[in-house]
């Protein structure tokens, strides 16, 4: 992608949430986590690469002790149809007996995050919860069919191709502090 192509993406997009709204949403998520984990010592797992920005902004807002690690999982490999979950980067810390909080950028259809949650549960976690920066709204009927609902959600985004704050478009704009959507998508 060229610089002009990357800039054209922004030109051909709609602003959904400003940086101030994004920051406020991250703070709301932190408040909930601080409340619910004040008597726990969680292991926080950040799903790479999309959750890198959310995690980096959220962690300094937490006033609880925690361990932190990254994970990278895939259901696709070189295929275009998802299969069984495999770890590209598995958690380094022992999960058994821990309260685990999984951070991700977006809960879209929820299939991969549900598979990660299931795998963490099967490895003996004491409890498992998820915090996502945003959840995609497919409407009440389709939302109810998602295999899981996140315990902590920053923002709800429309059923469009969104980017910014960790979510990329063709590899670009993951670093953007606001949330935008491609026009017509």
Secondary structure, 3 states (H helix, E strand, C coil): CCHHHHHHHHHCEEEEECHHHHHHHHHHHHHHHHHHCCCCCEEEEEECCCCHHHHHHHHCCCCCCEEEEEEEEECCCCCCCCCCCEEEECCCCCCCCCEEEEEEEEECCCHHHHHHHHHHHHCCCCEEEEEEEEEEECCHHHHHCCCCCCCEEEEEEECCCEEECCECECCECCCCCCEEEECCC
